[in-house]
Amino acid sequence: MPIVEGLSHFTLTAPNPDTYTNALVFYSALGFQTVAAPSGDTKEVWLTLFGKQPIQDLTVKLWINPSMRIKDPLPEDSEWRLEQSNVAAVSGDLATVESILVSLSRPFQKHTPAPSSNPLSVPLTASQTPTELYALDPLNNLLTFTNVGHPLSCEVVDRTTKPVAAPSSIPSGHSARRKKIGVLTSGGDSPGMNASVRAIVRVGIARGCDVYGIYEGYRGLVEGKEKIKKLKWDDVRGFIHIGGTVIGTARCMEFKERPGRLQAAENLIKNGIDALIVCGGDGSLTGADLFRSEWSGLLAELVSLGRCSAEEIEPYRALTIVGLVGSIDNDMSSTDITIGAVTSLHRICESVDSISSTAMSHQRAFVIEVMGRHCGWLALMAGISCGADLVFIPERPPVEEDWETSMCDLLQSHRLLGKRKTIVIVAEGAIDQHLKPIKPDYIKDVLSSRLGLDTRVTTLGHVQRGGAPAAFDRYLSTIQGVEAVEAVFRSTPELPSPMIGMCQNQVTWQPLVKAVEMTHAVAKAIKEKDFKRAMELRDPEFAEEYVAFLQSTIVDDESIKVLPHQRLRIGIIHLGAPAGGMNTATRVAVRYAINRGHTPLAIYNGFPGLIRGAVEPLGWLSVDGWTTRGGSELGTNRSQPDMDMGMVTYQLQKHNIQGLFLIGGFEAYTAMLSLEAARGAYPALNIPLVHLPATISNNVPGTDFSLGSDTSLNAIVEACDTIVQSASASRRRVFVIEVQGGKTGYLAVMAGLATGATTVYIPEIGIML
């Protein structure tokens, strides 16, 4: 039966007796035992799956709540393994689990990776083959059953930090040795790679390891000698704010052949390295995992050729590989974001903002090509961030056969509204429905000939890769570098090579091979014209982001408007201190509301403005260009509605405001609580109230990030980079930098991580000198 880890209990809620009974039968069949069943009419039961130490027991509470609604089932033609599971279970007998699911007629999907194409790999038995079952319980919760222990599993490894211990039995001729870790960067450079190297070196040293920098990527691994250098603490000083990769990257055709990998193996053994952390794209990580799979064969060959002795290779029987994804394209599956992607997006936005000034001045159209290979993430995110009129991405080609006419109709509708500029963003891998490439020059010719627009093409090129990393990439690469070192200690020869990723703002481990396999599946789906699957295989938000872009771009699409009696007059109000992104959020809200048939209303200068009746309708063009504007175009202050709740409700009634959208920080949060609490006394407040957190302090409950906090961090990081130059020039100089944040230490902690600060003082801990 399955073993579930990381939980002590969870609750299942059924809306009616039938689903309650079905869920009880389902979990009982999986091995859960009833430990408490309340008497009487109360429909509630406690089930426990008794674990074996060190696994704790898992308890489930199943009860009926008629007010709850059962979840919609996942579409059977979608990829369930891309969804977030409610429970993940490890089982040594998946065949029994599968038979139980079949007997209960529960829908499930089975995934087994394709057989290895490596001729040296050892064939696996059915029980050894990594397999995953994805099933829906009667309440449509997604459950995952797997026969592979997760790297974080306490049954397999111990996550507690311990000093490195010498092996219990050391072969004759060898003494206790320190752990030696090699780190290399490979593939295209990306901002943040240096920060990951810095983190790996310093955490490795702190954990008692020797860390070696392998210069020029896999080429340095093959050439060895001076290309493999031991790095000390001070060797990586200043790495955190340098773009590209200081230790270098280069193409290496030799490593793609077995003789090259044989030489690389010899170089690692000669330097005593048995763990390799690789930061690169899918090709680089695939090569690393292949290297690991061949390791035992390479060692045997080195001995047979006399290049290494049996005693020399004995301590290095296993090679540990850990992958970090460094790629501006953000094209790796199993992670929400890759190192360098955010900085590259910053570069694109800066360039498009600059181009927009010229486009506006001359009423021109600009077609801008961005990087991304076969991934449209950069193009789509740039389109959303910069307010582009149209984007072309490989995962979702134009649905129309005559897409040129549809494009011209859309852009012409924008011009008729009064827009003076046209921005079209094209991913370098953009295609049409027949896989024919869509090139910027062709789009330019169409716009010039059909619409008579003065059209220019700009290819941003490698400017997207360059420059200092943004605050987020420094943070991302630092925490993932720390996890990479910890992964070295937790890895065993039986576990698959881990890839360190990011999911829902949490550092994650995924089998490297699985992540690469799913990444290649996207290209395969595109090649087979299965564009729906290609969108699904990207990160879960990708399709939603594409829809959001369309709904803030298309004008007067009657097919998505709600029925007349469902249309609302929605007031938009800014509260608290200004924060970057307030205007962008307002722009998208206004255009989305108009698209759906609602009427957006601007409430100027917060609640004092509402009390004075400063309310005006907002149109499509009135928010054009707001993506690049900081501060608050509507005006904001910290006043609360209880300053005159009666007049607030009067103005809501007078202007027939049927919904209120509050954008702001903690003041907006408390204002919404005040409005909700006053509903009993003021029936006019019984309308939808929605709060979008926007504050640089990032102190609003219920969200990981608030609008404005990332912009503030980038401003702090940019200032600190300038200050560091002065501090470095005067060796005895110390800078104490104060940042905002009120009583919250978020900005200080994140800025400290991103700038490599010596120490950080925050309100949550205080200063104890």
N, C-alpha and C positions, 0 to 999 in steps of 0.2 A: 504494500500500500504506500501511497505517497508520504513523503516527509516534508512538512512546510516549515520554513525557518523565517525568523525576523519578526514574527507576530506572536502575541499571546492570545488575542481573541479578535473577532470581528462580528458585526451584526448584519443579519439578513432580514429584510423587511418585505413581507408579502402583502399584496393589496386585498386578497380574498382567501377563503378557506381552500379553494382548489389549488392555487399556486403554492399555498403553505404546505399542503399535503405532498404535492409533487416535489417541492424542494426537500422535504423531510426524507422522502424515499430516495432521492438522488444522493444526498450526502450520507445517508445510512449505507447505501450500496458502496460508497467509496471508503467505508471503514469507520465513519464517525459513530460513536456510541452515545445513546441518550443518558445523560447524567442527572438531569433535573427537568421534570415535566410538571408545571403547576397544575393543581387540581381545579375543578370547577369549569366555568365556561371560558376561562382565560386561554387564549390560543398563543402559547409561548413555550418554547422548548430550548434546552441547552444541550448542545452536542459537543463531544470532545474527541479529538484524534490523539490518542496517547502516543507520545514520542519516546524515543530511546535517547538516553543521555549521550552527548551534551545537548540534544535537541529538546526544547521545552514542549509541553503539551500545547495543543492548539484548540481553543474553545470557540464555538459558534453559537450565538444567540439567534434563534429564528422565531419571529413573531409576526402578528398580523396588525397592520395599520391601514384601515380602509381609505384614509386620505392620501396614501402614497400611490404613485402610478408606476406600473412596471416599465422597465426600460424597453426601448425599441430594440429588436434583435439586430445584430450586425448583418449586413448583406452577405449572402453566401458567396457571391462572386468577388468580394473584396478580399484583401490580404489581412487576415486577422492578426498575424504576427506583428503587424505594424501598430496595432492598438495597444493601449496600456492595460495590462492584465490586473484584475482585482486580487488574484492569488496566484503565486507561482509555486509549484510543487515538484520535488525531486523523487523519482520512483525508479527502482531497479527492475521493475516488471511492467513496462508500458503495454505489453501485449494484453495483460489482464485489465489494465485501465481502459484500453481501447475496446475490449469485449464488453466491459460494463457500460460504456457509452453507447455501444451498438444495441445492447439489450434494453437500455432505457430510451432508445430512439432519440438521443440527444445529438444535435448537429455538432460536428467537430471537423477540424482541418489537421492534417498530418504533414509535417515537414521533415524531410530527411535530406541533408546536403548531397549534392552530386558527388559521385566517386572521384577520388583524387586522380588527376592526370599524371602525377609524378610516378614514374615507373619503379622508383625505389621504395615507395611507400608500402607498408605492410598491410595486407588485406584485413579488414575488420569483420568480426562476426556480427550477427544481427543485434546482440545485446550490447556490443561495443560501439556500434554506429550511433553517433549523436542524433537523437530523434526528439521531436517536440510535437505534442498534441495540444491544439487550441480548441477548447470546448466551451459551450454556453450552458450554464445551469438553467433550471426552470425559471429563474428570475432574470435571465439574460445577462448575468455577470460573466465576464470572460475569465476563464481559468487556463493556466498553462501547466502542462505536465511535461517533464523532461527527464532524461536519464543521465544528464550531465550536471555535475555539481557546479554551482556558481562560484567564481573565484573568491567571493566574499563569504562563502558558506563556512560556518563555524565547524562543520563536520570535516571539512577538508583542510582549512587553515585557521590560524589564530591571528586575528587582526590587531591584537595588542602589541604596542611598540616595545621591543626588547632589544638589549644590546646584542651585537652579532657574536655568536658563539662559535668556537672552533668545532670541527667535525668530531663526533664521538670516537670514530676510529679513523686514523690517518695512515695511508699506505706508507710502507717503509721508504725511507729516503725523502719524505716530505714532512715539513713542519706545518703547524697551524698557519693558515694564510688569511689575509684580509680579503673581504669581498671586493672584486674589481668589476666596475661597470664601465662599458663603453657607450658613448653617446655620439650620434651622427645626425646630420640633417641632409635630406635628399629630395630630389625632385625640384620643382619650382620653388624659389624662396618665397617666404611669406612673413609679414611683420608679426613679431611675437616669437619667432623661433629662438632668438637670442635670449629672451626672457625665460623660455623653457629650459634652455641649456644652463642658464644661471641657476635656476631652481634645482635642477638635477644635480649639479655639481655641489651646491652648498648643502642640500639635504643629504646627499650621499656622504659627504665629509662628516656631517653631523651624526650620521648613523654608523660611522666607523668604517666607511668604504674608501677605496681609491677610485677616482673617477677619471676616465681617459677621454679626451676629445679626439674624435676621428675626423681629421680635416679632409675636405673635398668629398664628402659623402662616401659612396661605395668605392669610388676610385681610391680614396685614401685607405679604405679597408683592404683593398687588393694590393696596393703598393707598399703599405706598412712603413717601417723605419720611422723617419721624422714626421710622417703624417699621423702617427698615433702618439699623442703627448698626454702625460699626466697633468691634470689641471688642479691648481691650488685655489684656495678661497679668493685671493685677490686677483686671480687671473680672469675672473668673470665680473670684476667691478665695472660698473657702467654699461653692462650688456643690456640692461632692461629697457633702455630708451633708444637703442640702435635698431634701425630697420634691417631687413635682409637677414643674412646669417653670417656671423663673424667666422665661424669654423668652416664655412664654405659648402658648396654643393656643386656637383658636376655629373654629367652623363657618364656612365661606365658600361660599355658594351661587354667588357671582360667579365663582369659579375653576372651577366646573363648566361654565361657559359659555365659548365661545371669546372673546368680548370681554374677559372677566376675565383669561383667560390672555394675551391680547394686551397688556393693561395690565401684567401681571406681567413679561412679556418686556421691555417698555420700561423698567420700573424696574430690572431687572437690568443692562441695557445702560447706563443712565444712571449706575449705580454701578460699572460695570466688572466685574461678577460673571459668570463663565462656568462656575462649578461650584457645584452645589447638593447639600448633604448633608441628607437628610430623615430624621428619626426619628419613626416613627409606625406605624400598623397597615397592614393590606393595602389599605384604601381610600386612605390617604394616599400610599402608595408607588405604587399604580396611577395616581393623579392625576399624580404626579411623572414617571412614565415616559411617560404620554400627552403631557405638556408637552414632554418631550424629542423625542418623535416628531413633534410639530408645529413644532418650533423653526424650521426653515428656512422654512416657510410663514409663520410669525409675523413673522420678520425681513423677508421680502419684503413683507408687508402693511404693516409699519411704514414701510418706505421709500416704498411707493406712496401712503400717506396723508400723507406728509411729516412724520411724527412723529420719524423718525430719518433721517439721511443715509446714503448708501451707504458713505462713509468711516467713519462712526461705528460701523456694525455689522460692518465687515470683520474686526476682530480677534475677533469673537464668533460666528463661523460655526457652531461646535459647542458644544453645552451638555452638560456632564458631570453626570450624576445618580448619586448613591450612596445606597443605602437602609440604614438601621438599623431594626430592628424593635423598637419600643417598644410593648408591649402586655401588660397583666396577664393576658390570657386564654391566652397561649401557644398561639395558634391558627394560627400561620404555618407552612406546610410548609417543608421544606428547612433547618430549623434545629431543634436539640434544645430550645433554651430562648430566650425573648425577654426583653428588658429590662423589668424590673418584675414578672415572674411570680413569682419566688422571694419577693420582699418581700410581695406580695399573699398568697401562701400562708402566710407568717409571721403576717400579720394574722389570717387565718382561724383558724389553729391557736391563737393566743392567745385569740381570742374563744370558740372551741369549748372550750378548756380551762377558761375561766372559767364557761361555761354548764354544763359537766359537773359542777362542784362543786355547783351548785344542783340539777341533775338527780339526782345521787347522794343529796343530803340529803333530797329529797322523793319519791324513787322516780318521777320524772317521765320523760316522753318529750319530746324536743325535735326539731322538724323545722326544719332550718337551711337557708335558701336562700343560695347563693353566686353570684357573678358568673361570667362566662365566655361570654356570648352563646350561640352554637351549639357551643361547645367544652366538653367535660366535664373538661378537665385539672385545673382548680382543685378541682372537686368530688371527683374520684378521688384526687388527691394528698392532699387534706384528709382523706378517708376513711381512707386508709392511715396518714397521720401521726397522726391523732387516735384511731384505733381505733374508727371509727364502725361501727354495726351494719349499715347499708345505705346505698348511694349510688344516685342516679338520674342518668344522663348521657344526652345526646342520641345519642351514637354507638352505644350498646348499650342499647336499651330493654328492659324486662322481656320475656322470651321467652313467658311465659304469657299467655293471653288474660285469665284472671282473676288478674291480678298482685296485686290487693288481698289475696286469700286467701293466696297464696304469701308475701307480705310479712308478714302476721299470723302465719303458721305459723313463719316464721324468727324473728321477734322474740319470739314466745311461747316458742320453744325456748331462747332466751337467758335469758328470765326464769325458766324452770324450772330452769336451771343455777344460779340465784342472783343474777343481775345486778340491780342496783337502778336502773339508768338505761338509757335507750334514746336513741341519737343517730342520726338519719336526715339525711343531707346531700343536698340537691337542687340540681342545676345549674339556672340560670334558663332554660335551653333544653331541659330534660328533656321527653321525649315517650314515648308508648307505641308499640306496633307499628303503630298506625294513624295516627301523627303527631299524635295528640291530646295537647295539653300536660298534663303532670303538675304540678299546683300544690301548694305546701305546705299550704294550707288544706284541700284535699281529703284529703291524707294524714292531717292532724290529725283530721278528722272520722271517717275510717275507723278509726284507732287508738282514738279515744275510744269510738266506738259498738261496735266488735267486741271489743276487748280491755279496755275500761274503763280505759284508761290516762289519767292526768292529763297531757294533751299541750298543749304550747305551740309557737308558731311564732316564729322569729326570722329576720328578713331583715337580713343584715349590711350590704348597701348599699355606699355609697361609703367606708365606713371601710376597705374592702379596698384602696382606691387610695392612702390617705393615709400620712403619716408618713415618717420618714427611711428611705432605702433600706437593705436588709440588705447585709452585707459582700459577698455573691456578686454582687448587682446592681451594686454600685460597681465591683467588679473587671471584670465582664462589660462594662459600658458604657464603662469606661476603655480596655480593650484593643480593643474594637470601634471606639471613636472614633479610636484611633491608626490602625487598619487603614483606616478610612474616608478619612482624609487621604491615606494611601499609595495608596488606590484612585484618588483624584483624579489623581495623577501617572501611574498605570499605565493609566488608561482612554484609549481612542482612539474616534473616531467610529464605527469599524467594530464595536467590541465592544458587546454588550448591556449595559444598565445593571446594575451588580453590586449584590447584596444581601449585606451582611456578616452571616454567621450563625455558628452554633456546632455542631460535630458531633464527638462523641466527645472533648470537651474541647479541640478545636482550632478556631481561627478559620477560617472557610471563606468562599469566594465562591460565589455561585450567581446565575445570571441572574434578575434581579428578576421579569421577566415569567413565567418558568417557576414560580417560587415562588408567585406570586399565583395562577397558573392552577391549581396543585395544591391550593392552599388553598380556592379556590372549588369544586374538585371534591369536597371533603368535604361541603359543604352540598348539592351536587347529588346525591351518593350518598344522603344522609339523606332528601332529598326524594323520591327514587326508591325508598326503603325498602331500599336495598342497604347494610345495616348492616355486613356483613362488609367490604366495600370501604371504608366510612367508617373503620373501625378500622385498616385497613391504611394508609390515607392519612395518619393521624396519625404522629407520630414512631415509629420501630421498636419502642421499648420500651412504647408505650402499651397494646397488647394484653396484653403480659406483665405489666404492672403491674395491669391489671384482673383477670387470673387470680390474681395474688398476693393481691389484696384478697379475692377470693372464698374462696381456700383458707385464709385466716386469719380468716374470718368464719363460714362455713357450718359447722354442727355435724353430725357423723355422716352424711356422705354416703358410702354404701357403694360408689357407683360409682367413686370415685377411690382406694379403699383397695387396697393391694398384696396379693398372695396371702399367706396365713399364713406360708409358709416363707420369705418375703422380708422379713418384718417384723423390725426391729432394736430393740435397746435402746440408745439414743443418749445418751451423757453430754455435758452442756454445762458448760463451765468458763470462768471469766473469769481473765485473766492481765494483769499489768502495772498501770499506773496507771489509775484510773477515767477513762472517756471518755463524753461524751454519746452516746447511741444504743445502748450496751451492753444496756440493759434492753429497749429496743424490738426489737433484733435477737433477743434471747432469746424475747420474747413471740411473734414471728412464727415462729421456729423451732419452738417448742413446739406452737403450733396447727397448723402445717403438718405436723409429724410425727404428731400425733394424727389429723389428717384422712387421712393416708396409711396409718394403722394401726400406726405405730411407737410406741414408748414412750420419751418424753423423761425424762431423769434429771438433776436438779440436783446439781452437785458444788460444795459450798460452800467458800469461802475458798481457792481455787486448789489446787495440788498438796499443800500441807500438809493441807488438808481432805480430799483424796482419800486420803492416807496414813492419816488417822485414821478413814476410812470415813464421812465426812459426805456421804452420797449419799441423795437422796430422789426419788421420782417427782414430776413436775410435771403438774398437771391443767389443763384448759381455763380454769377460773375463777381458778386460782392466779396466773396472769400477767395478769389483767384490770387495766387501768389502768396498766400498766408503760410505756406510750408517753410519759407525761409525767414520768417519774421519772429524775432524773439519777443519776450514780454507778453503783454496781453492787449490785443486790439480792442477787446470789449471793455477794458478797464477792470481793475480788481482792488479789493480792500479786505480787511479782516472783520468787518462788521457782521454781526449775527442777525438772523431774522427776528429774534425775540426783542430787538430794539423797538419794534412796533409790529407785532404779529398781526394785529387787526388790519393795518394798512397793507401789509404784505398779502393777506388773503383777499382784501378788496381789489388790489391791482391784478391779482391772478384771475379773479372773476371778471373784472372790467375788460381785460384783454383776452379773456376766454382761453387762458393757458391751461391745457389739459395734461401736461406732463412737464417735469422740470429736470433738466440735465445740469448737474453741478460739476464743474471742473475746478479742482483746487486741492489744497493740502488738508492738514488736520482741521482747519477752520471749516472747510466744506463738509468734512466728515461729521463734525459736531453740529453744523447747521442742519444737515439731513436728519440727525437724531432729534433736534429740536422741532423740526417740521413734523416729523412722524409722531412725536409725543403730543403735539398740539392738535392732532386730527380729531380728537374727541370734542374739543371746544370749537373747532373750525372745520366744518364739513368740506369746505373748498380745498382743503389740503389732502383729501382722499384721492390723490392722483398719483401716477407713477413718479417715483423719485429715484434718480440714478446718480451715483457719484463716480467720477473718474479721477483717481488720485493723481495729483500734479504738484509735486514739491521736491525741491532739491534735497531736503532732509531725508526723504524716503522713510518717513515715520508713520505712515497710515497703515492701520491694521488690515490684514487680509490680502496683501499683495507683496510679491517679491520686489517689484520695481515700481517706482512712481515716475510719471513724466517729469523730465527736467533733471533727474539725478545723474543720468549719464552725461548730459551736456555739461553739468557742473563739474563732474569728475574730469572731463576732458580739459576744461578750463584750468583746473587745479594742476593737472599733470603738465600742461603746456607751460604754466608759470614755474613749476618746480624744475622742469628741464632747463629753463633759462637760469634759474637761481643756482642749479648744480654747477654750471659752468664757472660762475664766480666763486663758489665754494671750493671747487677743485683747484682753481688757480691760486687760492690762498689756503695753504694746508692747515693753518691753525684757526680757520674761520668756521663757525657753526651758525646755521640758520635755524631759527625757530619759526615755523609757519603756522599761522592760525587759519582755520577754515570754518565755514559756516556749518549749520546743521542743528542749531538750537541745542536741545538736550539729547540729541541722538548722535552717536559716534560713527554712523555709516560712512559719511564722506571721509572722515579721518582714517578709518581702517582701510577702506578701499583705495584711497589715495596713497596711504602708506605702502600697501602691497604693490601698487602700480608704479611707484617712484623709487622703491627700494629704500624707504626711510629707515633711519637708525632706530627710532622708537616712535610710538604713537600713544597719545594720551586721550582718553575718551571719557565722557560723563558716566557711562555705565560702570566703569571701574574706578575712575578718579585718579588723582596723582598722589603717590606715596613716595616721597624722596627721603 
